Amino acid sequence: MGKELFRQKFTTSFLDADPAGVLFFSRALEVAHRCYEGFVTEILQFEWTTWFHNSSWALPVVHCDAKYMRPLYPGKNYEIVLMLKNRGGSSFTLLYHILEGSTLCVEVTTTHSFVDRVEGSKRPIPKKIGDFFASVAASV
């Protein structure tokens, strides 16, 4: 497990549920991405458009998965914790834990890879972001 970088509370909605009254499986990925957006703007302190519409680089999710330990139900309060799992020269993997109290309900991972916006080829993690991740790794 990595070091906690960001934490966010959320409540699931009736609209997020499947006919059985359980959070629809793909919604965990949406919750993780909303948490990721909060991390980018609140912790990394990038403007949303600077990060997601950068003129030099793009940062697609190249892999994601979710492991469900317990169902999530509409109207309940949960918390999501974002952690750095690992980083390479051009990519990083984030780990998210969706919790009900201290109980782990869902674990999500997303791997993001920097690519040159024009060439479409891999590029190194930009210095500001790489320095942040290096400082996190050093403090673990």
Helices and strands as residue ranges (DSSP letters): E 4-11, G 14-16, H 27-38, I 39-43, H 48-52, E 57-58, E 61-68, E 77-87, E 91-100, E 103-113, E 115-116, H 127-138
